[in-house]
Amino acid sequence: MNKLVIITGVLSVAALGTVGIVWQAAKNWSEPKVMPVVGATARDWHPETFWYEPWGESLVHKGMDIFADRGTPVVAATNHIIISVNDTRRGGKNIWALGPNWRLHYYAHLDTINDELGWYVEAGSLLGTVGSSGNAQGKPPHLHYGIRRISADESYVDDSTQGERKAYWVNPIEYLAPVINH
């Protein structure tokens, strides 16, 4: 048998095994919640910024901005499988991570990203530090934290600007309510 066929077969089985592990993990995870900016309190963001408009190119603000000193640790808000680590024009240094209930968590405008970040992190694990990268350059350092549903929940749709898109977004302030220090 050709070595390439054997290697391809082994890699295919390994990939299927990984998909199975990811599927089980996302399905069975508990959902601990941690404030993603260490030491942040309710005074560190405006309570009405989720879906605030006008908000630049995106029209509405699909998250919350947690303000802190540059370099303040940013930690995983819950258990995650890291999906991507990027440096983009809008989000700057950012991380997308899959969490419980098939929600994607977005951590943007980071100053640094943890070099030792693995593919799986538990709630409270260091992701990086607060910054003002991407389209936040020149603005006070903050973490933009957003949560996106993979599938729509039509009960959140309303008549606001881009209101149909609310079916895909979770209000992170409501999500973090159990761990907010006032």
VENSUL-V27338 format. One record per residue. N is the residue number from 1. PHI is phi as a letter, one per 40 degrees, with the letter a starting at -180 (none if undefined). PSI is psi in whole degrees, -180 to 180 (none if undefined). OMEGA is omega in degrees with one decimal (* if undefined). Layout:
n->(N:N)
phi->(PHI:PHI)
psi->(PSI:PSI)
omega->(OMEGA:OMEGA)
This chain:
n->(1:2:3:4:5:6:7:8:9:10:11:12:13:14:15:16:17:18:19:20:21:22:23:24:25:26:27:28:29:30:31:32:33:34:35:36:37:38:39:40:41:42:43:44:45:46:47:48:49:50:51:52:53:54:55:56:57:58:59:60:61:62:63:64:65:66:67:68:69:70:71:72:73:74:75:76:77:78:79:80:81:82:83:84:85:86:87:88:89:90:91:92:93:94:95:96:97:98:99:100:101:102:103:104:105:106:107:108:109:110:111:112:113:114:115:116:117:118:119:120:121:122:123:124:125:126:127:128:129:130:131:132:133:134:135:136:137:138:139:140:141:142:143:144:145:146:147:148:149:150:151:152:153:154:155:156:157:158:159:160:161:162:163:164:165:166:167:168:169:170:171:172:173:174:175:176:177:178:179:180:181:182)
phi->(none:c:d:c:c:c:c:c:c:c:c:c:c:c:c:c:c:c:d:c:c:c:d:c:c:c:c:b:c:c:b:c:b:b:c:c:b:d:g:c:b:d:c:c:a:c:c:b:c:c:g:c:b:c:b:f:c:c:g:b:c:c:a:b:b:b:c:a:c:d:g:c:c:b:b:c:c:a:c:a:b:c:c:a:b:b:b:b:d:c:c:g:c:a:b:b:b:c:b:d:g:f:b:c:b:b:b:b:g:c:c:b:b:d:c:b:c:c:c:b:b:c:d:g:c:c:b:i:b:c:a:a:c:g:c:c:d:g:b:d:d:a:b:c:b:b:b:b:c:c:b:c:b:c:c:c:c:a:c:c:d:f:d:c:c:c:c:b:b:b:c:c:c:c:d:c:d:c:b:c:c:c)
psi->(142:134:-37:-41:-43:-48:-44:-42:-43:-44:-39:-44:-42:-43:-44:-39:-42:-44:-42:-42:-46:-45:-49:-42:-48:-34:-36:1:145:168:71:151:137:141:125:-17:117:128:-2:145:176:-17:-7:6:162:130:-9:25:-19:123:19:146:156:151:69:-145:-31:-4:-47:156:112:43:-160:148:118:112:139:169:144:135:-7:135:138:127:162:128:-19:-174:139:152:122:123:-46:151:122:168:103:164:-45:-50:-10:-144:119:161:134:133:138:129:-176:156:26:39:140:126:134:122:113:164:28:151:-44:158:134:119:-22:20:123:-175:-21:131:147:159:133:-6:142:124:-39:-152:154:140:-155:49:170:-140:8:3:135:-4:163:143:139:163:125:121:121:155:125:135:145:-38:151:145:96:-18:-14:-6:138:-172:9:171:129:27:-29:-25:-16:-21:-23:-4:141:137:111:-25:-42:-40:-42:-2:-42:-18:9:126:130:none)
omega->(-179.7:180.0:-179.9:178.8:179.2:-179.2:178.8:178.3:179.1:179.2:178.7:178.1:178.6:179.1:178.0:177.5:178.5:177.9:178.4:178.7:179.5:-179.5:-179.5:-178.8:-178.2:-177.9:-171.6:-177.8:163.7:-177.0:173.6:-180.0:-178.9:174.4:-173.8:174.3:-176.2:177.4:-177.9:175.0:-178.8:178.3:-174.4:174.4:176.3:-173.8:-177.2:-178.4:177.6:-179.3:176.5:176.2:-5.6:-177.3:174.3:-176.2:-176.4:178.5:176.7:-178.3:-173.5:179.8:176.4:175.9:179.8:-175.8:179.6:176.4:174.9:178.8:176.5:-178.4:171.9:-177.1:178.4:-178.8:177.2:176.2:-174.9:160.3:-178.3:-179.0:179.8:174.1:-170.9:166.7:-173.3:-177.6:-176.2:-175.4:-176.5:175.7:-174.0:-179.5:168.4:-177.5:177.1:178.6:178.1:-179.2:175.5:176.9:176.2:-179.9:-174.9:179.2:-172.5:179.4:-179.2:174.1:177.0:173.7:-179.3:-179.5:-176.0:-179.0:177.1:-179.0:177.2:176.4:177.0:177.1:179.4:178.5:-179.0:175.4:-176.8:-179.6:178.9:178.1:176.9:-179.7:-179.5:-178.0:175.1:178.6:-179.2:178.3:178.5:-179.9:178.7:169.9:167.8:-178.9:179.1:178.6:-177.6:174.4:175.1:177.1:-173.9:169.1:-173.3:-178.6:-180.0:-179.1:175.7:-175.5:179.6:175.9:-176.7:-177.1:177.3:179.2:177.3:177.1:-176.9:-174.6:177.0:175.1:-176.2:178.1:175.9:179.6:-177.0:-175.6:-178.5:-176.5:-179.3:172.7:-177.8:*)
